[in-house]
Amino acid sequence: MIVVKKQTETIDREYATSIVCDVCKKEYTYKGEEGMEAQEFHVIRFQGGYGSVFGDGTHMKLDMCQHCLKKILGEYLTEDTDNEM
């Protein structure tokens, strides 16, 4: 016979509550009206390769709100009509 004992455990978890744009420094929460803005953030992460202008093996990151992305790169962006994502 298997004897079962019930035990209650408490687990501490970390979770994101907001995100800050690295360009404009505005903070957006994940709840309420700002939640939609937070969902439209663009998160860039990459590692520089051999001969990279960023440095070989350098880890780079950027969190940018949609407004800054449009302001900085908008004139270079084109709509992808093939929808191949």
PDB file of N, CA, C and O in Angstrom:
ATOM      1  N   MET A   1       0.843  -1.162   0.000  1.00  0.00           N
ATOM      2  CA  MET A   1       0.000   0.000   0.000  1.00  0.00           C
ATOM      3  C   MET A   1       0.900   1.240   0.000  1.00  0.00           C
ATOM      4  O   MET A   1       1.911   1.293   0.700  1.00  0.00           O
ATOM      5  N   ILE A   2       0.507   2.233  -0.802  1.00  0.00           N
ATOM      6  CA  ILE A   2       1.214   3.506  -0.860  1.00  0.00           C
ATOM      7  C   ILE A   2       0.507   4.470   0.078  1.00  0.00           C
ATOM      8  O   ILE A   2      -0.696   4.703  -0.032  1.00  0.00           O
ATOM      9  N   VAL A   3       1.279   5.022   0.998  1.00  0.00           N
ATOM     10  CA  VAL A   3       0.734   5.988   1.938  1.00  0.00           C
ATOM     11  C   VAL A   3       1.039   7.383   1.409  1.00  0.00           C
ATOM     12  O   VAL A   3       2.195   7.699   1.124  1.00  0.00           O
ATOM     13  N   VAL A   4       0.012   8.221   1.275  1.00  0.00           N
ATOM     14  CA  VAL A   4       0.156   9.563   0.712  1.00  0.00           C
ATOM     15  C   VAL A   4      -0.023  10.586   1.812  1.00  0.00           C
ATOM     16  O   VAL A   4      -0.956  10.502   2.611  1.00  0.00           O
ATOM     17  N   LYS A   5       0.871  11.545   1.847  1.00  0.00           N
ATOM     18  CA  LYS A   5       0.789  12.613   2.817  1.00  0.00           C
ATOM     19  C   LYS A   5       0.731  13.931   2.055  1.00  0.00           C
ATOM     20  O   LYS A   5       1.520  14.153   1.137  1.00  0.00           O
ATOM     21  N   LYS A   6      -0.181  14.790   2.424  1.00  0.00           N
ATOM     22  CA  LYS A   6      -0.330  16.086   1.771  1.00  0.00           C
ATOM     23  C   LYS A   6       0.603  17.100   2.438  1.00  0.00           C
ATOM     24  O   LYS A   6       0.637  17.215   3.663  1.00  0.00           O
ATOM     25  N   GLN A   7       1.356  17.830   1.619  1.00  0.00           N
ATOM     26  CA  GLN A   7       2.288  18.826   2.139  1.00  0.00           C
ATOM     27  C   GLN A   7       2.120  20.115   1.334  1.00  0.00           C
ATOM     28  O   GLN A   7       2.123  20.096   0.103  1.00  0.00           O
ATOM     29  N   THR A   8       1.977  21.210   2.031  1.00  0.00           N
ATOM     30  CA  THR A   8       1.841  22.506   1.374  1.00  0.00           C
ATOM     31  C   THR A   8       3.208  23.167   1.304  1.00  0.00           C
ATOM     32  O   THR A   8       3.923  23.242   2.303  1.00  0.00           O
ATOM     33  N   GLU A   9       3.574  23.655   0.095  1.00  0.00           N
ATOM     34  CA  GLU A   9       4.865  24.315  -0.100  1.00  0.00           C
ATOM     35  C   GLU A   9       4.651  25.719  -0.634  1.00  0.00           C
ATOM     36  O   GLU A   9       3.695  25.988  -1.361  1.00  0.00           O
ATOM     37  N   THR A  10       5.540  26.589  -0.267  1.00  0.00           N
ATOM     38  CA  THR A  10       5.519  27.958  -0.781  1.00  0.00           C
ATOM     39  C   THR A  10       6.696  28.129  -1.725  1.00  0.00           C
ATOM     40  O   THR A  10       7.835  27.804  -1.388  1.00  0.00           O
ATOM     41  N   ILE A  11       6.406  28.638  -2.902  1.00  0.00           N
ATOM     42  CA  ILE A  11       7.446  28.833  -3.908  1.00  0.00           C
ATOM     43  C   ILE A  11       7.540  30.313  -4.244  1.00  0.00           C
ATOM     44  O   ILE A  11       6.532  30.941  -4.564  1.00  0.00           O
ATOM     45  N   ASP A  12       8.738  30.872  -4.174  1.00  0.00           N
ATOM     46  CA  ASP A  12       8.978  32.248  -4.592  1.00  0.00           C
ATOM     47  C   ASP A  12       9.314  32.254  -6.078  1.00  0.00           C
ATOM     48  O   ASP A  12      10.183  31.509  -6.532  1.00  0.00           O
ATOM     49  N   ARG A  13       8.618  33.104  -6.831  1.00  0.00           N
ATOM     50  CA  ARG A  13       8.866  33.222  -8.264  1.00  0.00           C
ATOM     51  C   ARG A  13       9.147  34.676  -8.602  1.00  0.00           C
ATOM     52  O   ARG A  13       8.592  35.583  -7.983  1.00  0.00           O
ATOM     53  N   GLU A  14       9.997  34.891  -9.570  1.00  0.00           N
ATOM     54  CA  GLU A  14      10.217  36.226 -10.104  1.00  0.00           C
ATOM     55  C   GLU A  14       9.453  36.337 -11.416  1.00  0.00           C
ATOM     56  O   GLU A  14       9.406  35.393 -12.205  1.00  0.00           O
ATOM     57  N   TYR A  15       8.862  37.493 -11.635  1.00  0.00           N
ATOM     58  CA  TYR A  15       8.165  37.719 -12.893  1.00  0.00           C
ATOM     59  C   TYR A  15       8.274  39.192 -13.249  1.00  0.00           C
ATOM     60  O   TYR A  15       8.394  40.051 -12.374  1.00  0.00           O
ATOM     61  N   ALA A  16       8.231  39.467 -14.528  1.00  0.00           N
ATOM     62  CA  ALA A  16       8.362  40.835 -15.009  1.00  0.00           C
ATOM     63  C   ALA A  16       7.067  41.599 -14.757  1.00  0.00           C
ATOM     64  O   ALA A  16       5.974  41.088 -15.002  1.00  0.00           O
ATOM     65  N   THR A  17       7.202  42.812 -14.271  1.00  0.00           N
ATOM     66  CA  THR A  17       6.038  43.661 -14.033  1.00  0.00           C
ATOM     67  C   THR A  17       5.984  44.832 -15.005  1.00  0.00           C
ATOM     68  O   THR A  17       4.930  45.432 -15.215  1.00  0.00           O
ATOM     69  N   SER A  18       7.137  45.151 -15.598  1.00  0.00           N
ATOM     70  CA  SER A  18       7.188  46.258 -16.551  1.00  0.00           C
ATOM     71  C   SER A  18       8.424  46.115 -17.425  1.00  0.00           C
ATOM     72  O   SER A  18       9.294  45.284 -17.163  1.00  0.00           O
ATOM     73  N   ILE A  19       8.490  46.936 -18.466  1.00  0.00           N
ATOM     74  CA  ILE A  19       9.635  46.963 -19.368  1.00  0.00           C
ATOM     75  C   ILE A  19       9.956  48.428 -19.662  1.00  0.00           C
ATOM     76  O   ILE A  19       9.052  49.254 -19.792  1.00  0.00           O
ATOM     77  N   VAL A  20      11.248  48.745 -19.764  1.00  0.00           N
ATOM     78  CA  VAL A  20      11.702  50.113 -19.984  1.00  0.00           C
ATOM     79  C   VAL A  20      12.379  50.194 -21.352  1.00  0.00           C
ATOM     80  O   VAL A  20      13.227  49.365 -21.682  1.00  0.00           O
ATOM     81  N   CYS A  21      12.003  51.188 -22.134  1.00  0.00           N
ATOM     82  CA  CYS A  21      12.613  51.403 -23.443  1.00  0.00           C
ATOM     83  C   CYS A  21      14.036  51.921 -23.237  1.00  0.00           C
ATOM     84  O   CYS A  21      14.244  52.898 -22.517  1.00  0.00           O
ATOM     85  N   ASP A  22      15.007  51.274 -23.861  1.00  0.00           N
ATOM     86  CA  ASP A  22      16.404  51.688 -23.743  1.00  0.00           C
ATOM     87  C   ASP A  22      16.683  53.004 -24.471  1.00  0.00           C
ATOM     88  O   ASP A  22      17.729  53.615 -24.253  1.00  0.00           O
ATOM     89  N   VAL A  23      15.776  53.443 -25.321  1.00  0.00           N
ATOM     90  CA  VAL A  23      15.968  54.680 -26.078  1.00  0.00           C
ATOM     91  C   VAL A  23      15.347  55.867 -25.348  1.00  0.00           C
ATOM     92  O   VAL A  23      16.056  56.806 -24.988  1.00  0.00           O
ATOM     93  N   CYS A  24      14.041  55.840 -25.125  1.00  0.00           N
ATOM     94  CA  CYS A  24      13.344  56.977 -24.510  1.00  0.00           C
ATOM     95  C   CYS A  24      13.242  56.872 -22.996  1.00  0.00           C
ATOM     96  O   CYS A  24      12.852  57.832 -22.331  1.00  0.00           O
ATOM     97  N   LYS A  25      13.590  55.709 -22.446  1.00  0.00           N
ATOM     98  CA  LYS A  25      13.576  55.443 -20.999  1.00  0.00           C
ATOM     99  C   LYS A  25      12.183  55.405 -20.383  1.00  0.00           C
ATOM    100  O   LYS A  25      12.054  55.422 -19.159  1.00  0.00           O
ATOM    101  N   LYS A  26      11.136  55.355 -21.207  1.00  0.00           N
ATOM    102  CA  LYS A  26       9.783  55.269 -20.678  1.00  0.00           C
ATOM    103  C   LYS A  26       9.514  53.843 -20.206  1.00  0.00           C
ATOM    104  O   LYS A  26       9.894  52.874 -20.863  1.00  0.00           O
ATOM    105  N   GLU A  27       8.855  53.736 -19.058  1.00  0.00           N
ATOM    106  CA  GLU A  27       8.523  52.439 -18.491  1.00  0.00           C
ATOM    107  C   GLU A  27       7.065  52.104 -18.775  1.00  0.00           C
ATOM    108  O   GLU A  27       6.176  52.930 -18.572  1.00  0.00           O
ATOM    109  N   TYR A  28       6.833  50.893 -19.244  1.00  0.00           N
ATOM    110  CA  TYR A  28       5.485  50.419 -19.537  1.00  0.00           C
ATOM    111  C   TYR A  28       5.212  49.202 -18.664  1.00  0.00           C
ATOM    112  O   TYR A  28       6.023  48.278 -18.607  1.00  0.00           O
ATOM    113  N   THR A  29       4.062  49.202 -17.980  1.00  0.00           N
ATOM    114  CA  THR A  29       3.681  48.051 -17.173  1.00  0.00           C
ATOM    115  C   THR A  29       2.972  47.032 -18.054  1.00  0.00           C
ATOM    116  O   THR A  29       2.480  47.359 -19.134  1.00  0.00           O
ATOM    117  N   TYR A  30       2.928  45.804 -17.580  1.00  0.00           N
ATOM    118  CA  TYR A  30       2.271  44.734 -18.336  1.00  0.00           C
ATOM    119  C   TYR A  30       0.779  44.661 -18.061  1.00  0.00           C
ATOM    120  O   TYR A  30       0.075  43.847 -18.660  1.00  0.00           O
ATOM    121  N   LYS A  31       0.291  45.503 -17.161  1.00  0.00           N
ATOM    122  CA  LYS A  31      -1.130  45.468 -16.808  1.00  0.00           C
ATOM    123  C   LYS A  31      -1.820  46.748 -17.258  1.00  0.00           C
ATOM    124  O   LYS A  31      -1.172  47.757 -17.534  1.00  0.00           O
ATOM    125  N   GLY A  32      -3.123  46.689 -17.326  1.00  0.00           N
ATOM    126  CA  GLY A  32      -3.924  47.868 -17.646  1.00  0.00           C
ATOM    127  C   GLY A  32      -3.740  48.334 -19.079  1.00  0.00           C
ATOM    128  O   GLY A  32      -3.429  47.543 -19.971  1.00  0.00           O
ATOM    129  N   GLU A  33      -3.935  49.627 -19.286  1.00  0.00           N
ATOM    130  CA  GLU A  33      -3.872  50.195 -20.633  1.00  0.00           C
ATOM    131  C   GLU A  33      -2.477  50.096 -21.243  1.00  0.00           C
ATOM    132  O   GLU A  33      -2.340  49.945 -22.457  1.00  0.00           O
ATOM    133  N   GLU A  34      -1.439  50.178 -20.408  1.00  0.00           N
ATOM    134  CA  GLU A  34      -0.077  50.090 -20.922  1.00  0.00           C
ATOM    135  C   GLU A  34       0.308  48.678 -21.341  1.00  0.00           C
ATOM    136  O   GLU A  34       1.329  48.483 -22.000  1.00  0.00           O
ATOM    137  N   GLY A  35      -0.491  47.706 -20.969  1.00  0.00           N
ATOM    138  CA  GLY A  35      -0.191  46.315 -21.302  1.00  0.00           C
ATOM    139  C   GLY A  35      -0.044  46.086 -22.792  1.00  0.00           C
ATOM    140  O   GLY A  35       0.817  45.318 -23.223  1.00  0.00           O
ATOM    141  N   MET A  36      -0.874  46.743 -23.580  1.00  0.00           N
ATOM    142  CA  MET A  36      -0.779  46.602 -25.042  1.00  0.00           C
ATOM    143  C   MET A  36       0.516  47.215 -25.553  1.00  0.00           C
ATOM    144  O   MET A  36       1.138  46.669 -26.464  1.00  0.00           O
ATOM    145  N   GLU A  37       0.928  48.337 -24.983  1.00  0.00           N
ATOM    146  CA  GLU A  37       2.202  48.958 -25.380  1.00  0.00           C
ATOM    147  C   GLU A  37       3.373  48.039 -25.051  1.00  0.00           C
ATOM    148  O   GLU A  37       4.299  47.895 -25.849  1.00  0.00           O
ATOM    149  N   ALA A  38       3.330  47.422 -23.881  1.00  0.00           N
ATOM    150  CA  ALA A  38       4.402  46.513 -23.477  1.00  0.00           C
ATOM    151  C   ALA A  38       4.488  45.315 -24.422  1.00  0.00           C
ATOM    152  O   ALA A  38       5.578  44.810 -24.693  1.00  0.00           O
ATOM    153  N   GLN A  39       3.346  44.867 -24.918  1.00  0.00           N
ATOM    154  CA  GLN A  39       3.338  43.727 -25.835  1.00  0.00           C
ATOM    155  C   GLN A  39       3.941  44.076 -27.190  1.00  0.00           C
ATOM    156  O   GLN A  39       4.366  43.186 -27.927  1.00  0.00           O
ATOM    157  N   GLU A  40       3.981  45.355 -27.521  1.00  0.00           N
ATOM    158  CA  GLU A  40       4.519  45.786 -28.819  1.00  0.00           C
ATOM    159  C   GLU A  40       6.005  46.150 -28.755  1.00  0.00           C
ATOM    160  O   GLU A  40       6.542  46.716 -29.707  1.00  0.00           O
ATOM    161  N   PHE A  41       6.668  45.831 -27.648  1.00  0.00           N
ATOM    162  CA  PHE A  41       8.105  46.080 -27.546  1.00  0.00           C
ATOM    163  C   PHE A  41       8.872  45.188 -28.504  1.00  0.00           C
ATOM    164  O   PHE A  41       8.426  44.093 -28.846  1.00  0.00           O
ATOM    165  N   HIS A  42      10.021  45.663 -28.927  1.00  0.00           N
ATOM    166  CA  HIS A  42      10.904  44.893 -29.799  1.00  0.00           C
ATOM    167  C   HIS A  42      12.168  44.605 -29.011  1.00  0.00           C
ATOM    168  O   HIS A  42      12.882  45.516 -28.591  1.00  0.00           O
ATOM    169  N   VAL A  43      12.429  43.330 -28.821  1.00  0.00           N
ATOM    170  CA  VAL A  43      13.553  42.875 -28.018  1.00  0.00           C
ATOM    171  C   VAL A  43      14.594  42.296 -28.960  1.00  0.00           C
ATOM    172  O   VAL A  43      14.324  41.346 -29.696  1.00  0.00           O
ATOM    173  N   ILE A  44      15.785  42.877 -28.929  1.00  0.00           N
ATOM    174  CA  ILE A  44      16.874  42.439 -29.809  1.00  0.00           C
ATOM    175  C   ILE A  44      17.989  41.885 -28.941  1.00  0.00           C
ATOM    176  O   ILE A  44      18.452  42.549 -28.013  1.00  0.00           O
ATOM    177  N   ARG A  45      18.417  40.678 -29.241  1.00  0.00           N
ATOM    178  CA  ARG A  45      19.528  40.032 -28.554  1.00  0.00           C
ATOM    179  C   ARG A  45      20.387  39.348 -29.613  1.00  0.00           C
ATOM    180  O   ARG A  45      19.869  38.605 -30.447  1.00  0.00           O
ATOM    181  N   PHE A  46      21.698  39.595 -29.585  1.00  0.00           N
ATOM    182  CA  PHE A  46      22.586  38.887 -30.497  1.00  0.00           C
ATOM    183  C   PHE A  46      23.998  38.882 -29.948  1.00  0.00           C
ATOM    184  O   PHE A  46      24.329  39.623 -29.023  1.00  0.00           O
ATOM    185  N   GLN A  47      24.817  38.037 -30.533  1.00  0.00           N
ATOM    186  CA  GLN A  47      26.213  37.926 -30.147  1.00  0.00           C
ATOM    187  C   GLN A  47      27.064  38.231 -31.371  1.00  0.00           C
ATOM    188  O   GLN A  47      26.850  37.667 -32.444  1.00  0.00           O
ATOM    189  N   GLY A  48      28.035  39.133 -31.203  1.00  0.00           N
ATOM    190  CA  GLY A  48      28.926  39.488 -32.306  1.00  0.00           C
ATOM    191  C   GLY A  48      29.798  38.302 -32.693  1.00  0.00           C
ATOM    192  O   GLY A  48      30.333  37.595 -31.838  1.00  0.00           O
ATOM    193  N   GLY A  49      29.928  38.104 -33.982  1.00  0.00           N
ATOM    194  CA  GLY A  49      30.757  37.015 -34.492  1.00  0.00           C
ATOM    195  C   GLY A  49      32.159  37.488 -34.823  1.00  0.00           C
ATOM    196  O   GLY A  49      32.515  38.635 -34.554  1.00  0.00           O
ATOM    197  N   TYR A  50      32.945  36.614 -35.401  1.00  0.00           N
ATOM    198  CA  TYR A  50      34.315  36.935 -35.770  1.00  0.00           C
ATOM    199  C   TYR A  50      34.338  38.131 -36.725  1.00  0.00           C
ATOM    200  O   TYR A  50      33.674  38.112 -37.761  1.00  0.00           O
ATOM    201  N   GLY A  51      35.092  39.159 -36.382  1.00  0.00           N
ATOM    202  CA  GLY A  51      35.195  40.352 -37.226  1.00  0.00           C
ATOM    203  C   GLY A  51      34.034  41.327 -37.062  1.00  0.00           C
ATOM    204  O   GLY A  51      33.947  42.304 -37.805  1.00  0.00           O
ATOM    205  N   SER A  52      33.138  41.082 -36.102  1.00  0.00           N
ATOM    206  CA  SER A  52      31.991  41.956 -35.902  1.00  0.00           C
ATOM    207  C   SER A  52      32.434  43.335 -35.423  1.00  0.00           C
ATOM    208  O   SER A  52      33.399  43.455 -34.668  1.00  0.00           O
ATOM    209  N   VAL A  53      31.733  44.366 -35.861  1.00  0.00           N
ATOM    210  CA  VAL A  53      32.015  45.724 -35.392  1.00  0.00           C
ATOM    211  C   VAL A  53      31.668  45.862 -33.908  1.00  0.00           C
ATOM    212  O   VAL A  53      32.115  46.806 -33.257  1.00  0.00           O
ATOM    213  N   PHE A  54      30.890  44.946 -33.377  1.00  0.00           N
ATOM    214  CA  PHE A  54      30.509  44.969 -31.969  1.00  0.00           C
ATOM    215  C   PHE A  54      31.505  44.229 -31.085  1.00  0.00           C
ATOM    216  O   PHE A  54      31.477  44.364 -29.862  1.00  0.00           O
ATOM    217  N   GLY A  55      32.376  43.456 -31.700  1.00  0.00           N
ATOM    218  CA  GLY A  55      33.366  42.673 -30.965  1.00  0.00           C
ATOM    219  C   GLY A  55      33.036  41.197 -30.988  1.00  0.00           C
ATOM    220  O   GLY A  55      31.888  40.801 -30.787  1.00  0.00           O
ATOM    221  N   ASP A  56      34.038  40.397 -31.232  1.00  0.00           N
ATOM    222  CA  ASP A  56      33.875  38.946 -31.307  1.00  0.00           C
ATOM    223  C   ASP A  56      33.395  38.409 -29.962  1.00  0.00           C
ATOM    224  O   ASP A  56      34.073  38.577 -28.948  1.00  0.00           O
ATOM    225  N   GLY A  57      32.236  37.767 -29.950  1.00  0.00           N
ATOM    226  CA  GLY A  57      31.697  37.168 -28.742  1.00  0.00           C
ATOM    227  C   GLY A  57      30.962  38.131 -27.828  1.00  0.00           C
ATOM    228  O   GLY A  57      30.474  37.726 -26.774  1.00  0.00           O
ATOM    229  N   THR A  58      30.872  39.405 -28.212  1.00  0.00           N
ATOM    230  CA  THR A  58      30.185  40.389 -27.380  1.00  0.00           C
ATOM    231  C   THR A  58      28.679  40.168 -27.449  1.00  0.00           C
ATOM    232  O   THR A  58      28.111  40.052 -28.536  1.00  0.00           O
ATOM    233  N   HIS A  59      28.040  40.110 -26.296  1.00  0.00           N
ATOM    234  CA  HIS A  59      26.593  39.942 -26.224  1.00  0.00           C
ATOM    235  C   HIS A  59      25.947  41.327 -26.211  1.00  0.00           C
ATOM    236  O   HIS A  59      26.271  42.157 -25.361  1.00  0.00           O
ATOM    237  N   MET A  60      25.042  41.576 -27.143  1.00  0.00           N
ATOM    238  CA  MET A  60      24.373  42.866 -27.269  1.00  0.00           C
ATOM    239  C   MET A  60      22.880  42.687 -27.019  1.00  0.00           C
ATOM    240  O   MET A  60      22.313  41.636 -27.316  1.00  0.00           O
ATOM    241  N   LYS A  61      22.242  43.736 -26.462  1.00  0.00           N
ATOM    242  CA  LYS A  61      20.806  43.665 -26.221  1.00  0.00           C
ATOM    243  C   LYS A  61      20.190  45.048 -26.337  1.00  0.00           C
ATOM    244  O   LYS A  61      20.846  46.062 -26.100  1.00  0.00           O
ATOM    245  N   LEU A  62      18.914  45.067 -26.709  1.00  0.00           N
ATOM    246  CA  LEU A  62      18.166  46.309 -26.835  1.00  0.00           C
ATOM    247  C   LEU A  62      16.683  46.008 -26.654  1.00  0.00           C
ATOM    248  O   LEU A  62      16.145  45.093 -27.278  1.00  0.00           O
ATOM    249  N   ASP A  63      16.030  46.784 -25.795  1.00  0.00           N
ATOM    250  CA  ASP A  63      14.580  46.729 -25.628  1.00  0.00           C
ATOM    251  C   ASP A  63      14.055  48.086 -26.090  1.00  0.00           C
ATOM    252  O   ASP A  63      14.391  49.115 -25.504  1.00  0.00           O
ATOM    253  N   MET A  64      13.234  48.090 -27.138  1.00  0.00           N
ATOM    254  CA  MET A  64      12.787  49.340 -27.742  1.00  0.00           C
ATOM    255  C   MET A  64      11.277  49.352 -27.919  1.00  0.00           C
ATOM    256  O   MET A  64      10.690  48.398 -28.430  1.00  0.00           O
ATOM    257  N   CYS A  65      10.651  50.457 -27.485  1.00  0.00           N
ATOM    258  CA  CYS A  65       9.204  50.582 -27.660  1.00  0.00           C
ATOM    259  C   CYS A  65       8.893  50.806 -29.143  1.00  0.00           C
ATOM    260  O   CYS A  65       9.762  51.196 -29.922  1.00  0.00           O
ATOM    261  N   GLN A  66       7.654  50.553 -29.508  1.00  0.00           N
ATOM    262  CA  GLN A  66       7.258  50.670 -30.913  1.00  0.00           C
ATOM    263  C   GLN A  66       7.384  52.096 -31.423  1.00  0.00           C
ATOM    264  O   GLN A  66       7.625  52.306 -32.612  1.00  0.00           O
ATOM    265  N   HIS A  67       7.227  53.071 -30.550  1.00  0.00           N
ATOM    266  CA  HIS A  67       7.298  54.465 -30.963  1.00  0.00           C
ATOM    267  C   HIS A  67       8.729  54.856 -31.342  1.00  0.00           C
ATOM    268  O   HIS A  67       8.944  55.542 -32.342  1.00  0.00           O
ATOM    269  N   CYS A  68       9.693  54.425 -30.553  1.00  0.00           N
ATOM    270  CA  CYS A  68      11.104  54.702 -30.857  1.00  0.00           C
ATOM    271  C   CYS A  68      11.553  53.934 -32.096  1.00  0.00           C
ATOM    272  O   CYS A  68      12.315  54.454 -32.911  1.00  0.00           O
ATOM    273  N   LEU A  69      11.081  52.699 -32.235  1.00  0.00           N
ATOM    274  CA  LEU A  69      11.427  51.912 -33.415  1.00  0.00           C
ATOM    275  C   LEU A  69      10.960  52.620 -34.676  1.00  0.00           C
ATOM    276  O   LEU A  69      11.704  52.715 -35.652  1.00  0.00           O
ATOM    277  N   LYS A  70       9.732  53.114 -34.656  1.00  0.00           N
ATOM    278  CA  LYS A  70       9.194  53.815 -35.821  1.00  0.00           C
ATOM    279  C   LYS A  70       9.955  55.110 -36.068  1.00  0.00           C
ATOM    280  O   LYS A  70      10.258  55.442 -37.213  1.00  0.00           O
ATOM    281  N   LYS A  71      10.264  55.843 -35.004  1.00  0.00           N
ATOM    282  CA  LYS A  71      10.978  57.110 -35.136  1.00  0.00           C
ATOM    283  C   LYS A  71      12.381  56.914 -35.717  1.00  0.00           C
ATOM    284  O   LYS A  71      12.818  57.697 -36.560  1.00  0.00           O
ATOM    285  N   ILE A  72      13.081  55.877 -35.270  1.00  0.00           N
ATOM    286  CA  ILE A  72      14.467  55.668 -35.679  1.00  0.00           C
ATOM    287  C   ILE A  72      14.583  54.893 -36.988  1.00  0.00           C
ATOM    288  O   ILE A  72      15.391  55.246 -37.847  1.00  0.00           O
ATOM    289  N   LEU A  73      13.788  53.851 -37.144  1.00  0.00           N
ATOM    290  CA  LEU A  73      13.917  52.983 -38.322  1.00  0.00           C
ATOM    291  C   LEU A  73      12.757  53.057 -39.303  1.00  0.00           C
ATOM    292  O   LEU A  73      12.787  52.411 -40.350  1.00  0.00           O
ATOM    293  N   GLY A  74      11.736  53.840 -38.970  1.00  0.00           N
ATOM    294  CA  GLY A  74      10.524  53.880 -39.780  1.00  0.00           C
ATOM    295  C   GLY A  74      10.744  54.109 -41.264  1.00  0.00           C
ATOM    296  O   GLY A  74      10.096  53.468 -42.092  1.00  0.00           O
ATOM    297  N   GLU A  75      11.642  55.004 -41.607  1.00  0.00           N
ATOM    298  CA  GLU A  75      11.860  55.299 -43.029  1.00  0.00           C
ATOM    299  C   GLU A  75      12.525  54.140 -43.772  1.00  0.00           C
ATOM    300  O   GLU A  75      12.492  54.101 -45.002  1.00  0.00           O
ATOM    301  N   TYR A  76      13.128  53.198 -43.045  1.00  0.00           N
ATOM    302  CA  TYR A  76      13.804  52.056 -43.668  1.00  0.00           C
ATOM    303  C   TYR A  76      12.954  50.797 -43.689  1.00  0.00           C
ATOM    304  O   TYR A  76      13.269  49.846 -44.404  1.00  0.00           O
ATOM    305  N   LEU A  77      11.881  50.785 -42.912  1.00  0.00           N
ATOM    306  CA  LEU A  77      11.036  49.606 -42.827  1.00  0.00           C
ATOM    307  C   LEU A  77      10.048  49.552 -43.997  1.00  0.00           C
ATOM    308  O   LEU A  77       9.498  50.569 -44.420  1.00  0.00           O
ATOM    309  N   THR A  78       9.846  48.360 -44.491  1.00  0.00           N
ATOM    310  CA  THR A  78       8.854  48.147 -45.542  1.00  0.00           C
ATOM    311  C   THR A  78       7.929  47.004 -45.107  1.00  0.00           C
ATOM    312  O   THR A  78       8.340  46.101 -44.379  1.00  0.00           O
ATOM    313  N   GLU A  79       6.709  47.061 -45.555  1.00  0.00           N
ATOM    314  CA  GLU A  79       5.742  46.028 -45.214  1.00  0.00           C
ATOM    315  C   GLU A  79       6.071  44.764 -45.978  1.00  0.00           C
ATOM    316  O   GLU A  79       6.318  44.809 -47.183  1.00  0.00           O
ATOM    317  N   ASP A  80       6.076  43.638 -45.286  1.00  0.00           N
ATOM    318  CA  ASP A  80       6.339  42.341 -45.882  1.00  0.00           C
ATOM    319  C   ASP A  80       5.024  41.758 -46.373  1.00  0.00           C
ATOM    320  O   ASP A  80       4.256  41.209 -45.584  1.00  0.00           O
ATOM    321  N   THR A  81       4.763  41.871 -47.650  1.00  0.00           N
ATOM    322  CA  THR A  81       3.494  41.381 -48.205  1.00  0.00           C
ATOM    323  C   THR A  81       3.485  39.870 -48.390  1.00  0.00           C
ATOM    324  O   THR A  81       2.427  39.286 -48.621  1.00  0.00           O
ATOM    325  N   ASP A  82       4.661  39.219 -48.290  1.00  0.00           N
ATOM    326  CA  ASP A  82       4.725  37.763 -48.398  1.00  0.00           C
ATOM    327  C   ASP A  82       4.304  37.082 -47.099  1.00  0.00           C
ATOM    328  O   ASP A  82       3.965  35.899 -47.097  1.00  0.00           O
ATOM    329  N   ASN A  83       4.325  37.825 -46.000  1.00  0.00           N
ATOM    330  CA  ASN A  83       3.951  37.308 -44.675  1.00  0.00           C
ATOM    331  C   ASN A  83       4.678  36.032 -44.309  1.00  0.00           C
ATOM    332  O   ASN A  83       4.074  35.108 -43.765  1.00  0.00           O
ATOM    333  N   GLU A  84       5.966  35.970 -44.599  1.00  0.00           N
ATOM    334  CA  GLU A  84       6.754  34.780 -44.275  1.00  0.00           C
ATOM    335  C   GLU A  84       7.533  35.006 -42.986  1.00  0.00           C
ATOM    336  O   GLU A  84       8.727  35.304 -43.016  1.00  0.00           O
ATOM    337  N   MET A  85       6.852  34.862 -41.858  1.00  0.00           N
ATOM    338  CA  MET A  85       7.526  35.031 -40.560  1.00  0.00           C
ATOM    339  C   MET A  85       7.658  33.711 -39.875  1.00  0.00           C
ATOM    340  O   MET A  85       8.198  33.640 -38.770  1.00  0.00           O
TER     341      MET A  85
END
